[in-house]
Amino acid sequence: MNRQFLIAVLAFLVGCSAPRTSVRTSDGSGSVVFKVKPSNAHAVVDGKDVGEARNFDGVARVLQLPLGSHVIRVEAPGRMSWETTIYLSDSQEMVQVELPEGVK
């Protein structure tokens, strides 16, 4: 029980310290770029799985979202999930996180 609690606290702290970068865009749209490990991690936005986060790395493409508040979750098998809420205006948000091994 104590080990699971410690893992949960560690995951929370890792998530809190994960850096996010904002870049203002000129077309008035909002977008998200993911830099995540492991490479097979999936991005879930507002409860909908949008696919592997690496597909939205900012090189090939970005994840376009409506302006406003969105709940972003990153998850992978055998890893602890990470979740945050972002507010998109006319900017590009970068979500950068490494999921720790552990219970999902």
MOPAC internal coordinates of N, CA, C and O (Angstrom, degrees):
PM7 1SCF
backbone

  N    0.0000 0     0.00 0     0.00 0    0    0    0
  C    1.4492 1     0.00 0     0.00 0    1    0    0
  C    1.5257 1   110.37 1     0.00 0    2    1    0
  O    1.2310 1   119.84 1   133.47 1    3    2    1
  N    1.3358 1   117.92 1   -46.53 1    3    2    1
  C    1.4542 1   121.19 1  -179.72 1    5    3    2
  C    1.5253 1   111.11 1   -64.37 1    6    5    3
  O    1.2310 1   120.35 1   144.62 1    7    6    5
  N    1.3379 1   116.94 1   -35.38 1    7    6    5
  C    1.4561 1   120.42 1   179.87 1    9    7    6
  C    1.5360 1   110.49 1   -65.61 1   10    9    7
  O    1.2310 1   119.99 1   137.42 1   11   10    9
  N    1.3220 1   117.62 1   -42.58 1   11   10    9
  C    1.4579 1   120.64 1   178.28 1   13   11   10
  C    1.5164 1   110.97 1   -64.16 1   14   13   11
  O    1.2310 1   120.38 1   140.45 1   15   14   13
  N    1.3121 1   116.88 1   -39.55 1   15   14   13
  C    1.4570 1   120.66 1   177.74 1   17   15   14
  C    1.5244 1   110.23 1   -63.00 1   18   17   15
  O    1.2310 1   120.74 1   135.64 1   19   18   17
  N    1.3340 1   116.18 1   -44.36 1   19   18   17
  C    1.4617 1   120.64 1   179.27 1   21   19   18
  C    1.5238 1   111.06 1   -61.81 1   22   21   19
  O    1.2310 1   120.18 1   138.80 1   23   22   21
  N    1.3255 1   117.26 1   -41.20 1   23   22   21
  C    1.4637 1   121.02 1   178.51 1   25   23   22
  C    1.5243 1   110.32 1   -64.60 1   26   25   23
  O    1.2310 1   120.35 1   138.46 1   27   26   25
  N    1.3229 1   116.94 1   -41.54 1   27   26   25
  C    1.4646 1   120.91 1   179.29 1   29   27   26
  C    1.5214 1   110.99 1   -63.65 1   30   29   27
  O    1.2310 1   120.19 1   136.85 1   31   30   29
  N    1.3264 1   117.24 1   -43.15 1   31   30   29
  C    1.4661 1   121.46 1   178.95 1   33   31   30
  C    1.5228 1   109.73 1   -64.58 1   34   33   31
  O    1.2310 1   120.18 1   136.76 1   35   34   33
  N    1.3258 1   117.27 1   -43.24 1   35   34   33
  C    1.4610 1   121.28 1   179.15 1   37   35   34
  C    1.5266 1   110.74 1   -60.39 1   38   37   35
  O    1.2310 1   120.16 1   135.30 1   39   38   37
  N    1.3280 1   117.30 1   -44.70 1   39   38   37
  C    1.4644 1   120.95 1   179.26 1   41   39   38
  C    1.5247 1   110.63 1   -62.31 1   42   41   39
  O    1.2310 1   120.47 1   139.49 1   43   42   41
  N    1.3220 1   116.71 1   -40.51 1   43   42   41
  C    1.4604 1   120.59 1   178.52 1   45   43   42
  C    1.5231 1   110.69 1   -61.65 1   46   45   43
  O    1.2310 1   120.64 1   134.20 1   47   46   45
  N    1.3304 1   116.39 1   -45.80 1   47   46   45
  C    1.4574 1   120.41 1  -179.07 1   49   47   46
  C    1.5157 1   111.63 1   -65.84 1   50   49   47
  O    1.2310 1   120.10 1   141.01 1   51   50   49
  N    1.3226 1   117.41 1   -38.99 1   51   50   49
  C    1.4664 1   120.40 1   177.29 1   53   51   50
  C    1.5278 1   109.47 1   -62.35 1   54   53   51
  O    1.2310 1   120.74 1   136.12 1   55   54   53
  N    1.3201 1   116.19 1   -43.88 1   55   54   53
  C    1.4573 1   120.22 1   179.27 1   57   55   54
  C    1.5121 1   112.83 1   -63.40 1   58   57   55
  O    1.2310 1   120.47 1   141.51 1   59   58   57
  N    1.3199 1   116.71 1   -38.49 1   59   58   57
  C    1.4609 1   120.67 1   179.85 1   61   59   58
  C    1.5192 1   111.50 1   -67.08 1   62   61   59
  O    1.2310 1   120.65 1   148.72 1   63   62   61
  N    1.3203 1   116.36 1   -31.28 1   63   62   61
  C    1.4501 1   118.90 1  -176.28 1   65   63   62
  C    1.5196 1   112.94 1   -93.28 1   66   65   63
  O    1.2310 1   119.85 1   178.19 1   67   66   65
  N    1.3383 1   117.89 1    -1.81 1   67   66   65
  C    1.4645 1   120.06 1  -179.38 1   69   67   66
  C    1.5180 1   109.33 1   -66.96 1   70   69   67
  O    1.2310 1   120.53 1   -52.26 1   71   70   69
  N    1.3259 1   116.59 1   127.74 1   71   70   69
  C    1.4671 1   119.50 1  -176.81 1   73   71   70
  C    1.5185 1   112.32 1   -72.98 1   74   73   71
  O    1.2310 1   120.72 1   -33.37 1   75   74   73
  N    1.3070 1   116.23 1   146.63 1   75   74   73
  C    1.4540 1   123.06 1   172.88 1   77   75   74
  C    1.5131 1   106.90 1  -130.59 1   78   77   75
  O    1.2310 1   120.52 1   -41.93 1   79   78   77
  N    1.3107 1   116.62 1   138.07 1   79   78   77
  C    1.4504 1   121.97 1  -178.92 1   81   79   78
  C    1.5160 1   108.74 1  -120.86 1   82   81   79
  O    1.2310 1   120.11 1   -42.09 1   83   82   81
  N    1.3198 1   117.40 1   137.91 1   83   82   81
  C    1.4558 1   121.79 1   176.79 1   85   83   82
  C    1.5198 1   110.11 1  -110.21 1   86   85   83
  O    1.2310 1   120.84 1   -43.19 1   87   86   85
  N    1.3379 1   116.00 1   136.81 1   87   86   85
  C    1.4600 1   122.42 1   175.20 1   89   87   86
  C    1.5121 1   106.68 1  -129.33 1   90   89   87
  O    1.2310 1   120.22 1   -55.15 1   91   90   89
  N    1.3157 1   117.19 1   124.85 1   91   90   89
  C    1.4545 1   121.31 1  -178.22 1   93   91   90
  C    1.5299 1   109.80 1   -75.06 1   94   93   91
  O    1.2310 1   120.73 1   -44.07 1   95   94   93
  N    1.3435 1   116.20 1   135.93 1   95   94   93
  C    1.4621 1   121.67 1   177.66 1   97   95   94
  C    1.5181 1   109.43 1  -106.40 1   98   97   95
  O    1.2310 1   120.80 1   -18.58 1   99   98   97
  N    1.3261 1   116.07 1   161.42 1   99   98   97
  C    1.4630 1   119.35 1  -175.12 1  101   99   98
  C    1.5223 1   113.82 1   -98.48 1  102  101   99
  O    1.2310 1   119.00 1   169.18 1  103  102  101
  N    1.3261 1   119.50 1   -10.82 1  103  102  101
  C    1.4603 1   120.35 1  -175.55 1  105  103  102
  C    1.5283 1   114.18 1   -95.56 1  106  105  103
  O    1.2310 1   120.08 1  -174.42 1  107  106  105
  N    1.3158 1   117.45 1     5.58 1  107  106  105
  C    1.4591 1   120.17 1   176.88 1  109  107  106
  C    1.5103 1   115.16 1    77.48 1  110  109  107
  O    1.2310 1   119.52 1  -173.07 1  111  110  109
  N    1.3284 1   118.53 1     6.93 1  111  110  109
  C    1.4534 1   120.96 1   178.60 1  113  111  110
  C    1.5252 1   109.92 1  -100.04 1  114  113  111
  O    1.2310 1   120.68 1   -14.67 1  115  114  113
  N    1.3154 1   116.31 1   165.33 1  115  114  113
  C    1.4522 1   121.32 1   176.77 1  117  115  114
  C    1.5143 1   110.38 1  -113.52 1  118  117  115
  O    1.2310 1   120.49 1   -34.76 1  119  118  117
  N    1.3147 1   116.67 1   145.24 1  119  118  117
  C    1.4601 1   120.02 1   178.68 1  121  119  118
  C    1.5177 1   110.43 1  -147.47 1  122  121  119
  O    1.2310 1   121.60 1   -20.29 1  123  122  121
  N    1.3419 1   114.55 1   159.71 1  123  122  121
  C    1.4586 1   121.22 1  -179.30 1  125  123  122
  C    1.5242 1   108.43 1  -127.59 1  126  125  123
  O    1.2310 1   121.10 1   -42.30 1  127  126  125
  N    1.3349 1   115.51 1   137.70 1  127  126  125
  C    1.4594 1   123.69 1   175.26 1  129  127  126
  C    1.5207 1   106.63 1  -116.48 1  130  129  127
  O    1.2310 1   120.26 1   -44.02 1  131  130  129
  N    1.3269 1   117.10 1   135.98 1  131  130  129
  C    1.4583 1   122.18 1  -178.95 1  133  131  130
  C    1.5236 1   110.62 1  -112.01 1  134  133  131
  O    1.2310 1   120.72 1   -46.98 1  135  134  133
  N    1.3232 1   116.23 1   133.02 1  135  134  133
  C    1.4589 1   124.53 1   170.01 1  137  135  134
  C    1.5200 1   105.29 1  -125.84 1  138  137  135
  O    1.2310 1   120.35 1   -86.16 1  139  138  137
  N    1.3309 1   116.94 1    93.84 1  139  138  137
  C    1.4675 1   120.19 1  -172.30 1  141  139  138
  C    1.5207 1   111.71 1  -130.29 1  142  141  139
  O    1.2310 1   121.56 1   -25.87 1  143  142  141
  N    1.3185 1   114.62 1   154.13 1  143  142  141
  C    1.4567 1   123.22 1   172.33 1  145  143  142
  C    1.5098 1   106.64 1  -129.52 1  146  145  143
  O    1.2310 1   119.17 1   -43.61 1  147  146  145
  N    1.3141 1   119.19 1   136.39 1  147  146  145
  C    1.4535 1   129.14 1     6.62 1  149  147  146
  C    1.5309 1   111.22 1   -77.08 1  150  149  147
  O    1.2310 1   121.31 1   -13.66 1  151  150  149
  N    1.3206 1   115.11 1   166.34 1  151  150  149
  C    1.4634 1   120.32 1  -174.33 1  153  151  150
  C    1.5259 1   113.30 1   -68.27 1  154  153  151
  O    1.2310 1   119.73 1   161.93 1  155  154  153
  N    1.3378 1   118.11 1   -18.07 1  155  154  153
  C    1.4679 1   120.01 1   179.74 1  157  155  154
  C    1.5296 1   113.04 1   -92.61 1  158  157  155
  O    1.2310 1   120.02 1  -170.19 1  159  158  157
  N    1.3258 1   117.56 1     9.81 1  159  158  157
  C    1.4651 1   120.82 1  -179.43 1  161  159  158
  C    1.5274 1   110.87 1   -65.46 1  162  161  159
  O    1.2310 1   121.10 1   -37.33 1  163  162  161
  N    1.3176 1   115.51 1   142.67 1  163  162  161
  C    1.4661 1   121.51 1   178.59 1  165  163  162
  C    1.5219 1   110.08 1  -102.09 1  166  165  163
  O    1.2310 1   121.37 1   -32.39 1  167  166  165
  N    1.3153 1   114.98 1   147.61 1  167  166  165
  C    1.4597 1   122.16 1   175.17 1  169  167  166
  C    1.5224 1   108.15 1  -100.41 1  170  169  167
  O    1.2310 1   121.15 1   -46.19 1  171  170  169
  N    1.3161 1   115.40 1   133.81 1  171  170  169
  C    1.4580 1   122.27 1   177.10 1  173  171  170
  C    1.5263 1   106.28 1  -121.82 1  174  173  171
  O    1.2310 1   120.48 1   -57.07 1  175  174  173
  N    1.3251 1   116.69 1   122.93 1  175  174  173
  C    1.4587 1   121.61 1  -177.48 1  177  175  174
  C    1.5177 1   108.77 1  -118.56 1  178  177  175
  O    1.2310 1   120.93 1   -59.28 1  179  178  177
  N    1.3077 1   115.83 1   120.72 1  179  178  177
  C    1.4679 1   121.93 1   179.94 1  181  179  178
  C    1.5250 1   111.32 1    52.38 1  182  181  179
  O    1.2310 1   120.91 1  -140.87 1  183  182  181
  N    1.3477 1   115.87 1    39.13 1  183  182  181
  C    1.4525 1   121.59 1   176.67 1  185  183  182
  C    1.5166 1   115.32 1    85.73 1  186  185  183
  O    1.2310 1   119.40 1   178.51 1  187  186  185
  N    1.3281 1   118.74 1    -1.49 1  187  186  185
  C    1.4639 1   122.19 1  -178.28 1  189  187  186
  C    1.5293 1   109.64 1  -111.70 1  190  189  187
  O    1.2310 1   120.60 1   -54.86 1  191  190  189
  N    1.3431 1   116.45 1   125.14 1  191  190  189
  C    1.4657 1   121.63 1   177.18 1  193  191  190
  C    1.5261 1   108.21 1   -69.72 1  194  193  191
  O    1.2310 1   120.24 1   -61.26 1  195  194  193
  N    1.3284 1   117.15 1   118.74 1  195  194  193
  C    1.4634 1   121.17 1  -178.30 1  197  195  194
  C    1.5277 1   112.08 1  -100.82 1  198  197  195
  O    1.2310 1   120.50 1  -178.20 1  199  198  197
  N    1.3450 1   116.64 1     1.80 1  199  198  197
  C    1.4570 1   120.15 1   176.74 1  201  199  198
  C    1.5160 1   112.30 1   112.96 1  202  201  199
  O    1.2310 1   121.84 1     7.60 1  203  202  201
  N    1.3401 1   114.09 1  -172.40 1  203  202  201
  C    1.4653 1   119.18 1  -179.52 1  205  203  202
  C    1.5216 1   109.73 1   -66.68 1  206  205  203
  O    1.2310 1   121.27 1   -47.80 1  207  206  205
  N    1.3170 1   115.18 1   132.20 1  207  206  205
  C    1.4639 1   120.92 1  -177.16 1  209  207  206
  C    1.5221 1   111.54 1   -60.82 1  210  209  207
  O    1.2310 1   120.01 1   148.31 1  211  210  209
  N    1.3393 1   117.58 1   -31.69 1  211  210  209
  C    1.4704 1   120.08 1  -178.47 1  213  211  210
  C    1.5235 1   112.23 1   -63.32 1  214  213  211
  O    1.2310 1   119.91 1   161.10 1  215  214  213
  N    1.3320 1   117.78 1   -18.90 1  215  214  213
  C    1.4628 1   120.58 1   176.47 1  217  215  214
  C    1.5233 1   112.35 1   -69.47 1  218  217  215
  O    1.2310 1   120.61 1   164.84 1  219  218  217
  N    1.3216 1   116.44 1   -15.16 1  219  218  217
  C    1.4683 1   121.87 1  -178.67 1  221  219  218
  C    1.5317 1   109.53 1  -118.52 1  222  221  219
  O    1.2310 1   120.71 1  -128.98 1  223  222  221
  N    1.3287 1   116.24 1    51.02 1  223  222  221
  C    1.4647 1   121.37 1  -175.04 1  225  223  222
  C    1.5269 1   113.78 1   -87.55 1  226  225  223
  O    1.2310 1   120.08 1  -179.53 1  227  226  225
  N    1.3282 1   117.45 1     0.47 1  227  226  225
  C    1.4518 1   120.42 1   179.47 1  229  227  226
  C    1.5139 1   113.40 1    89.71 1  230  229  227
  O    1.2310 1   120.06 1   166.71 1  231  230  229
  N    1.3293 1   117.50 1   -13.29 1  231  230  229
  C    1.4647 1   121.00 1   178.65 1  233  231  230
  C    1.5243 1   108.99 1   -88.65 1  234  233  231
  O    1.2310 1   121.00 1   120.05 1  235  234  233
  N    1.3275 1   115.70 1   -59.95 1  235  234  233
  C    1.4656 1   120.07 1  -179.91 1  237  235  234
  C    1.5313 1   110.85 1   -78.59 1  238  237  235
  O    1.2310 1   121.08 1   135.63 1  239  238  237
  N    1.3291 1   115.54 1   -44.37 1  239  238  237
  C    1.4699 1   119.86 1   179.71 1  241  239  238
  C    1.5195 1   110.04 1  -165.09 1  242  241  239
  O    1.2310 1   121.71 1    -8.93 1  243  242  241
  N    1.3234 1   114.33 1   171.07 1  243  242  241
  C    1.4569 1   122.47 1   175.94 1  245  243  242
  C    1.5192 1   107.75 1  -122.39 1  246  245  243
  O    1.2310 1   120.60 1   -16.99 1  247  246  245
  N    1.3125 1   116.45 1   163.01 1  247  246  245
  C    1.4572 1   121.33 1   177.38 1  249  247  246
  C    1.5263 1   108.51 1   -90.20 1  250  249  247
  O    1.2310 1   120.33 1   -69.19 1  251  250  249
  N    1.3168 1   116.97 1   110.81 1  251  250  249
  C    1.4610 1   122.15 1   178.90 1  253  251  250
  C    1.5253 1   108.49 1   -82.82 1  254  253  251
  O    1.2310 1   120.80 1   -48.63 1  255  254  253
  N    1.3157 1   116.07 1   131.37 1  255  254  253
  C    1.4641 1   121.97 1   179.33 1  257  255  254
  C    1.5201 1   109.84 1  -134.78 1  258  257  255
  O    1.2310 1   120.58 1   -26.36 1  259  258  257
  N    1.3309 1   116.50 1   153.64 1  259  258  257
  C    1.4674 1   119.01 1   174.48 1  261  259  258
  C    1.5305 1   110.06 1   -63.12 1  262  261  259
  O    1.2310 1   121.01 1   -27.26 1  263  262  261
  N    1.3102 1   115.68 1   152.74 1  263  262  261
  C    1.4579 1   120.47 1   177.20 1  265  263  262
  C    1.5206 1   109.52 1   -62.67 1  266  265  263
  O    1.2310 1   120.84 1   -32.83 1  267  266  265
  N    1.3304 1   116.01 1   147.17 1  267  266  265
  C    1.4541 1   120.71 1   178.74 1  269  267  266
  C    1.5120 1   112.58 1   125.95 1  270  269  267
  O    1.2310 1   121.02 1    15.18 1  271  270  269
  N    1.3084 1   115.65 1  -164.82 1  271  270  269
  C    1.4555 1   123.21 1  -175.92 1  273  271  270
  C    1.5238 1   110.89 1   -88.65 1  274  273  271
  O    1.2310 1   120.61 1   -42.18 1  275  274  273
  N    1.3390 1   116.43 1   137.82 1  275  274  273
  C    1.4624 1   122.11 1  -179.87 1  277  275  274
  C    1.5258 1   109.78 1  -140.68 1  278  277  275
  O    1.2310 1   120.86 1   -39.61 1  279  278  277
  N    1.3289 1   115.97 1   140.39 1  279  278  277
  C    1.4577 1   121.99 1   174.21 1  281  279  278
  C    1.5275 1   107.02 1   -92.64 1  282  281  279
  O    1.2310 1   120.63 1   -59.38 1  283  282  281
  N    1.3243 1   116.41 1   120.62 1  283  282  281
  C    1.4596 1   123.34 1  -178.94 1  285  283  282
  C    1.5220 1   107.96 1  -109.01 1  286  285  283
  O    1.2310 1   121.12 1   -52.03 1  287  286  285
  N    1.3337 1   115.46 1   127.97 1  287  286  285
  C    1.4656 1   121.39 1   178.06 1  289  287  286
  C    1.5172 1   107.56 1  -127.57 1  290  289  287
  O    1.2310 1   120.68 1   -42.84 1  291  290  289
  N    1.3336 1   116.31 1   137.16 1  291  290  289
  C    1.4604 1   122.39 1   176.39 1  293  291  290
  C    1.5254 1   106.39 1  -119.86 1  294  293  291
  O    1.2310 1   120.65 1   -50.87 1  295  294  293
  N    1.3539 1   116.37 1   129.13 1  295  294  293
  C    1.4544 1   120.08 1  -177.32 1  297  295  294
  C    1.5222 1   110.54 1  -144.82 1  298  297  295
  O    1.2310 1   121.33 1   -27.07 1  299  298  297
  N    1.3260 1   115.06 1   152.93 1  299  298  297
  C    1.4603 1   122.23 1   178.55 1  301  299  298
  C    1.5250 1   108.04 1  -151.67 1  302  301  299
  O    1.2310 1   120.24 1   -29.96 1  303  302  301
  N    1.3386 1   117.14 1   150.04 1  303  302  301
  C    1.4647 1   120.09 1   178.41 1  305  303  302
  C    1.5303 1   111.74 1   -58.96 1  306  305  303
  O    1.2310 1   120.70 1   -45.26 1  307  306  305
  N    1.3365 1   116.28 1   134.74 1  307  306  305
  C    1.4567 1   121.08 1   178.46 1  309  307  306
  C    1.5183 1   114.76 1    75.37 1  310  309  307
  O    1.2310 1   120.29 1  -172.87 1  311  310  309
  N    1.3173 1   117.06 1     7.13 1  311  310  309
  C    1.4692 1   122.10 1  -179.64 1  313  311  310
  C    1.5239 1   109.97 1  -122.99 1  314  313  311
  O    1.2310 1   121.22 1   -24.36 1  315  314  313
  N    1.3145 1   115.27 1   155.64 1  315  314  313
  C    1.4618 1   119.72 1   174.43 1  317  315  314
  C    1.5223 1   108.66 1   -76.90 1  318  317  315
  O    1.2310 1   120.38 1   -39.83 1  319  318  317
  N    1.3028 1   116.87 1   140.17 1  319  318  317
  C    1.4599 1   121.88 1   179.73 1  321  319  318
  C    1.5193 1   110.71 1   -77.01 1  322  321  319
  O    1.2310 1   121.08 1   -20.39 1  323  322  321
  N    1.3249 1   115.55 1   159.61 1  323  322  321
  C    1.4631 1   122.68 1   178.48 1  325  323  322
  C    1.5213 1   107.39 1  -132.00 1  326  325  323
  O    1.2310 1   120.14 1   -40.06 1  327  326  325
  N    1.3241 1   117.35 1   139.94 1  327  326  325
  C    1.4583 1   120.72 1  -177.27 1  329  327  326
  C    1.5165 1   110.63 1  -142.57 1  330  329  327
  O    1.2310 1   120.92 1   -36.32 1  331  330  329
  N    1.3213 1   115.86 1   143.68 1  331  330  329
  C    1.4567 1   121.64 1   175.80 1  333  331  330
  C    1.5232 1   108.45 1  -150.65 1  334  333  331
  O    1.2310 1   120.71 1   -14.65 1  335  334  333
  N    1.3063 1   116.24 1   165.35 1  335  334  333
  C    1.4599 1   121.96 1   173.80 1  337  335  334
  C    1.5175 1   107.87 1  -114.69 1  338  337  335
  O    1.2310 1   120.70 1   -48.41 1  339  338  337
  N    1.3249 1   116.27 1   131.59 1  339  338  337
  C    1.4585 1   120.80 1   178.22 1  341  339  338
  C    1.5205 1   108.80 1  -120.81 1  342  341  339
  O    1.2310 1   121.14 1   -21.26 1  343  342  341
  N    1.3190 1   115.43 1   158.74 1  343  342  341
  C    1.4595 1   120.92 1   173.54 1  345  343  342
  C    1.5192 1   107.13 1  -119.79 1  346  345  343
  O    1.2310 1   120.83 1   -61.63 1  347  346  345
  N    1.3251 1   116.01 1   118.37 1  347  346  345
  C    1.4588 1   120.65 1   179.26 1  349  347  346
  C    1.5194 1   110.09 1   -96.79 1  350  349  347
  O    1.2310 1   121.21 1   -52.07 1  351  350  349
  N    1.3117 1   115.30 1   127.93 1  351  350  349
  C    1.4574 1   120.62 1   169.11 1  353  351  350
  C    1.5211 1   104.71 1  -113.74 1  354  353  351
  O    1.2310 1   119.45 1    49.67 1  355  354  353
  N    1.2994 1   118.65 1  -130.33 1  355  354  353
  C    1.4641 1   119.97 1   177.15 1  357  355  354
  C    1.5290 1   108.71 1   -92.52 1  358  357  355
  O    1.2310 1   121.36 1  -122.14 1  359  358  357
  N    1.3353 1   115.00 1    57.86 1  359  358  357
  C    1.4519 1   119.95 1  -174.77 1  361  359  358
  C    1.5172 1   111.53 1  -137.78 1  362  361  359
  O    1.2310 1   121.96 1    -9.57 1  363  362  361
  N    1.3160 1   113.86 1   170.43 1  363  362  361
  C    1.4620 1   120.91 1   173.47 1  365  363  362
  C    1.5237 1   106.54 1  -117.09 1  366  365  363
  O    1.2310 1   120.84 1   -57.61 1  367  366  365
  N    1.3200 1   115.99 1   122.39 1  367  366  365
  C    1.4585 1   121.41 1   179.21 1  369  367  366
  C    1.5219 1   109.26 1   -98.49 1  370  369  367
  O    1.2310 1   120.98 1   -39.88 1  371  370  369
  N    1.3345 1   115.74 1   140.12 1  371  370  369
  C    1.4557 1   120.14 1   173.75 1  373  371  370
  C    1.5158 1   108.41 1  -108.56 1  374  373  371
  O    1.2310 1   120.80 1   -53.78 1  375  374  373
  N    1.3275 1   116.07 1   126.22 1  375  374  373
  C    1.4463 1   121.98 1   175.71 1  377  375  374
  C    1.5226 1   106.43 1  -106.01 1  378  377  375
  O    1.2310 1   120.81 1   -63.21 1  379  378  377
  N    1.3206 1   116.05 1   116.79 1  379  378  377
  C    1.4593 1   121.46 1  -177.75 1  381  379  378
  C    1.5242 1   108.31 1  -124.24 1  382  381  379
  O    1.2310 1   120.73 1   -60.63 1  383  382  381
  N    1.3448 1   116.20 1   119.37 1  383  382  381
  C    1.4564 1   119.91 1  -176.91 1  385  383  382
  C    1.5234 1   109.86 1  -156.47 1  386  385  383
  O    1.2310 1   121.20 1   -32.99 1  387  386  385
  N    1.3243 1   115.31 1   147.01 1  387  386  385
  C    1.4602 1   122.06 1   171.54 1  389  387  386
  C    1.5172 1   107.10 1  -115.81 1  390  389  387
  O    1.2310 1   120.79 1   -61.54 1  391  390  389
  N    1.3212 1   116.09 1   118.46 1  391  390  389
  C    1.4580 1   120.94 1  -177.25 1  393  391  390
  C    1.5319 1   110.10 1   -76.64 1  394  393  391
  O    1.2310 1   120.11 1   -53.89 1  395  394  393
  N    1.3282 1   117.39 1   126.11 1  395  394  393
  C    1.4769 1   119.65 1   178.15 1  397  395  394
  C    1.5225 1   110.40 1   -74.41 1  398  397  395
  O    1.2310 1   121.46 1   -29.76 1  399  398  397
  N    1.3144 1   114.81 1   150.24 1  399  398  397
  C    1.4696 1   119.76 1   175.68 1  401  399  398
  C    1.5130 1   109.38 1   -66.65 1  402  401  399
  O    1.2310 1   120.89 1   -33.16 1  403  402  401
  N    1.3251 1   115.90 1   146.84 1  403  402  401
  C    1.4497 1   119.56 1   179.21 1  405  403  402
  C    1.4974 1   111.54 1   152.31 1  406  405  403
  O    1.2310 1   120.95 1    11.87 1  407  406  405
  N    1.3059 1   115.80 1  -168.13 1  407  406  405
  C    1.4618 1   122.77 1  -179.34 1  409  407  406
  C    1.5055 1   108.70 1   -71.03 1  410  409  407
  O    1.2310 1   120.72 1   -41.00 1  411  410  409
  N    1.3090 1   116.24 1   139.00 1  411  410  409
  C    1.4616 1   121.88 1  -178.62 1  413  411  410
  C    1.4986 1   111.11 1   -68.61 1  414  413  411
  O    1.2310 1   120.10 1   180.00 1  415  414  413

